[in-house]
Each structure stands twice: as C-alpha cells, then as structure tokens.
Amino acid sequence: MTNASNSPAPKRGLIYLIMAIVARLPLGLSRGIGRTIGRLLWLCNSREAKVTRRNLAMCFPDMPEEERLKLARQSLQETGVMLMETPAVWMQDMEWLRAKVIETEGCELVEEALAKGKGMILIAPHLGNWEVVGLYAATLGPITSLFEPPKNAEVGAIIQESREKSGATLVPTDRRGVMKLLKAIKAGGISGILPDQVPDDGAGELVEFFGRPAYTMTLLCNLISKTGCEALVSYAERIPGGFKLVFKKPCSELYNEDCDESLRALNRSVEDAIKEIPSQYQWEYKRYKCFEEGYQDPYTQLT
C-alpha cells in the first residue's frame, strides 16, 4: 500500500500552498526576501556562487576582480529575487501582470513585425524575469512555445497551468513539437525561445559567447531560415515596483543564410542585451557545458 504522505497529491498540494502564499506577498517584500536568499548563497559559497564566479571570470577577464566579485554578489541576489517573485508571476491573474509591467520599450517593433504576417520569434535570454516575457507576449498575439517539464513534476504542473492561462500553446521539445512551432510561425503567430539554454547533443554548434566557445542551439536560426519570420530580443528588466518590458532588434546578421554567421549574430544579440543589465543575468547557469569530444568542461573542478 502506498504511504499517503509520500503520494504525489499531498506533495503537490504542499508545494502549491507554499507557492500560493509567496505569490500573495507584496512584490517589494518578496524581492527583499529574495535578496537575503542571494546573500546567503554567497556567504555559504554555494554551487551557484562558484559557477557564477567562474562564468564571470571567463566572460569578463579584463574586469577588475573587486568589480567582478561585486557583480557576482549582485547577480546572486537577483537569482534570489527571481525565486521569490516568480510564484506571483505564475499564479496571479493577468491583470496583476499587466499592472506590474509599468514601462515598455520597443512595443512598436512587435506591431511592425506581426503586421508583415510572417510570424515572429521572441529571443528571450535568461535575463531579468523571462517568465514575464512569455506571459505578456501572449497578450500581443497567439504564441506557441516549446515546453519541457522540469524534473519536479509538481512545479512543472504549476508552470504549465500558468503559461496556458495566458493563452499560450505549449508543445513538446521533440520533432513533433518543432513541427507545430514551425506551423504556428508560418501562420503569423509568435514563438518564444530561450537562446542561451545548452541544447541536446547534436542540436547545436560551438559558437563564441563572450569570447569563449559555447554550445549554441541551431533551432532558432533554422526556424528563421524556413519561415522568413522576424525576430526580436526581449527581456523584462526588474525596476522598482515591477518590470520594464524591452523589445529590441537583433544583430542584422541573424538573418544571414550562412548558419555560422547567423549563430554568431544570435550570441552577439544576447550579449548586447546582457550588457544592459548584467547583474540580472542568470550567471549561475552552466552555459559552457558541451558534448563535443575533446572539449574541456570549465565546471569540473568546482566542488
């Protein structure tokens, strides 16, 4: 007989309850708690702190060490903020989200892109609160996104429910899902893609990112090539009281028919966005993982 305390339903209910409580906190309070969590991650010399320092050392080798360490501390605080504010983004209604997007930049670019009728891809790196980008974009037009549930099934169910409540269509991260994504873009819809996620083996190429080879997905460039759609870089910057939603044109070479040139332009476009608000980038992510034979993993020595 299954122990009721270990069954999925009570566990899911407990996680949902905790997230629902956090979601009801005033945004300023949840962000304050998040910064405290980030300080603890730094003081405990956590895995996140070690990876953040390693990534910043690789990406900004010429930055004075004191300045780099300051950026690392700020970044971990922003990671804590992301942890604490995202339950509200997921679980509050769309009116709450609209009210929290208190500044926008480049919305006219979205209108211009959609008016061409060729569809649009939102290039949304792990910068600011990327969950806000996807949910808000669903208010601008029909959006279809790839979705791979996280290992925690309970959290995955909450994320899926959140994204679908905005009107987004979620498709699996397999060939069938990619075909649906392609069809949606060709129909003039929007697709959101995280360009700085390490793809599966065989689904990317090594391309420079902040001066160092990073395994970069080819999916985005292939979709542009097959559809002729427009692409915009987008991120939700944290500002006092809410978010500033930004849309910017990527490097023009993104549309180059040469895949290598297009991929280099993709990473340059992401770099340019990160440089705007470097402390709000997810530096604790192991971006330089790779499956290529002979490639030295820079994270293997971290304990």
N, C-alpha and C positions, 0 to 999 in steps of 0.2 A: 504494500500500500504506500502511495506517495505521501510524504510528510507535507501537510498543508502549508507549513511555514516556509518550505522550500519550493513550493509550486510557483509557476510564473505569475499567476494572477495577483497574489498578495505582494510579491516583489514589485511588479509593475505598478500596483496601486500605491505603494510606498514611495517609489521614485516620482510618480505623478504628483503625489501630495507635496513632497518636498519642493519640486519644481514649481508647483502652483503657488506655494507660499512665497518663494523667491520672486516669482513673476509679479506678485502684488506689492512688492516693496517699491517705494518711491525710487525713481531712476538714480537720483543723486546718492541715496543711501546704498543701493546695490553696487554702484560704482565705487563708493568709498570702501565697502567691504571687499570688493574685488581687488582694489589696490593693496589692501592689507594682505590678502592672499598672495599677491605677487611679491610683496616684500618678504613674506615667509619663504616662498620658493627660492628667493635669492639667498636669504640667511641660512637656509638648510642646504645650500649648494646642491639643489635638486638636479635631476636629469635634465629638466627644462632649462635650468640655469647654465649647465655645462654645454648643452647643444647651442643655446643662444650665444654664449661667448665664442664658441668655435665658429659658428656661422658668421658672426660679425667680424672676427679676426680674418676670415677668408675673404669676405666681401669688402671690407674697408681696411686693408693692411696699412694704408698711409695715415689713417686717423690716429691721433694721439691716444695712447692707451687709457688715460683718465677719461677722455671723452667717450671712448668706446664702452668702457665699463658703465658710465652713466647711462648711455643709450641702452645697454643690456638691462640695467635695473628698471628703466622706464618701460622697456618692452615687456618685461615680466609682469609689471603692474597692469599693463594693458591686457595681457593674457588673462589675468585675474578678473579684470573688468568684463572681458568677453564672456568668461564663465558665468558671471553673476547677472549680466544684463540680458543674455540670450534667452533664458526662460521666458522673460516678458515678451521678447520679440516673437517667440514661438507661440505663446499661449494667450497673449492679449489679443483683442479683436483688431481688425484692420483700421478702424477709426483711431485707435491708440497709436498705431504705427504711423498713420498719416500725420497725426498731431506731433509726433516726435521727429519727423523729417522737417526741420524748421528752416533749412536752407537747401537750395538746389543750385547746381551749376551744369549747364550744357543740356538741359532738357529739350531744347530746340533741335539738338543733334539727333535725338531719338525720333522726334516727329519727322525730321527730314529723311532719316534712314527708312522708317516704316512707310513713308509716302511713296517711296520708289517701288514698293511691292515685291522686293526680292528677299525679304526677311532680314533678320538682324541677329548677330551674336553679341552678347554682353560678355566681355572678358573681365571676369571678376576675381582678382587675386585675393589671397588671404590677407587682406588689408582692411583696417577698420573693422566694422561688423559686416561681413559678407552675407550673412543671413538677411540683413535688411535689404540688400540689393535685390536679391531674388524675389522676396515678398513684394517689395514696392514695384518692381518691374512688371509684376502680374497685373497691376492697375493701369499699365500703359498699353497693354495688348496681350493677346494669347501667348503664353510662354510654355515651352516644353523643356524639361531639364533631365539630365541623367541623374539617377539616384541609386547609390549603393548603400544599403543599410549598414550602420556601424555594428561592431561586434555585440554591443549591448542592445539586445532586441527591444527592451523597454524604451530606451531613449530613441531608438530608430522609429518606433511607432509614433512617438510624440512629434519627431521631426517630420515624418511623412504627413501626419494629420495637419501640422502647421502649414506646410507648403501647399497642400491640396486645398486648404480653406481659402487661400488667396486666389484660387482658380487655376493654379499651375497644374500641368500634366506631367507626371513623373514616369520615366521609362527606365528599364534596367540598363546596366552598364555592359551589355553584351551586343552582339551583332544585330540582334532583333531590335534592341533599343536604339542603336545608332541609326538604323534604317528609318525608324519612326521619327527620330530627331531630324534627319535629312528631309523627310517628307514635310514635317512641320515648317521648317525653314523655307522650303520651296513654295509653301502655301502662303508665305508672307508673315509668318509668326516670329516670335522671339525665342532665342535659346540662351541659357546662361551656362557658362563653362568656367571652371576653376583652372586657370592655365598653369599654375605653379605646383600642381599635385604630381608626384612622381608616378608616371604611368606604369602599367604592367609590362613585363618583359616582352619586347618585340613591338610595343606600341609607341615607341619614342626614338629620339636620336639625341646624341650628346651635342649640346649647343651651349655656348658661353652664356653664363648668367652672373653678372657682377665679376667678370673676368675669369671665371672658373667653369669648366665643363659641367653641365647639369643635364640629367636625362629629362628631355622635354617632350611632351605629347605632340604627336603629329595630327591628332584628330581635328583640332581647330582649323589648322591650315588646309587640311583635306576638305573640310566642310565648306570653307570659303571658296576653294577651287571648284568644287562640284556645283555650288549654288549661285556664285556671284553675289552673295549677300554682303551687306555692310557689317562692320564690326566696330564696337565702341568699348573702351576701357571704362570700367565703373567701379566705384568703391563708396562706402558710407563712412565718412570720417566722423569720429566722436568729437562733438563740441559741447559746451555747457548746455544742459537741458535737453539734448537729443543728438541729432545727426545732421550732417551736411552730405547730401547725395550728389555725387560728382559723375559726370559723363564726359569723356574726352576722346578725341580721335587718336587711334594708334599710329605708330610709325607707318608711313605710306608703303614701305617695302613689304608690309604684311601681305599685300595683295599680289606680290611677285609670284609668277608661275613657278619659279625655282623654289622648291621646298626648303632648301637650306637657307636661302635668303629670307624666306617668309618666317622661318623659325627664329632666325636671329632678330628679325624685327619684332616678333612676338615677345621675346625676352627683353629687348630694349624697351618696349612699351610698358612692360611690367616694372622694370627698373625705374623708369621715369615716374610712374605712379608712386612707388615706394619712397623715392627721394622726397616726395612732397610731405609725407608724414612717416618717416622711418620708424618712429617708436611704436606705431600702430600696426607694424607688420608682424606676422607670426614667425619670428626668428627661431622659436624652439622646435620648428618642424625640420626634419632631416631632409632638406631639399636636395642635398648632394648624394643621396643614395643612388646606386646604379647597379645594373645587372651585367654590364659589359665585362667580358673576360679581361683580366689584367688591370682593371680599374681599382684604385686603392680607395677604400671607404674611409673617409676622414673621421668617422664617428667610432671606429672600432676600439680606440684606446680610451674612450670615455667610460667611466665606471660610476 
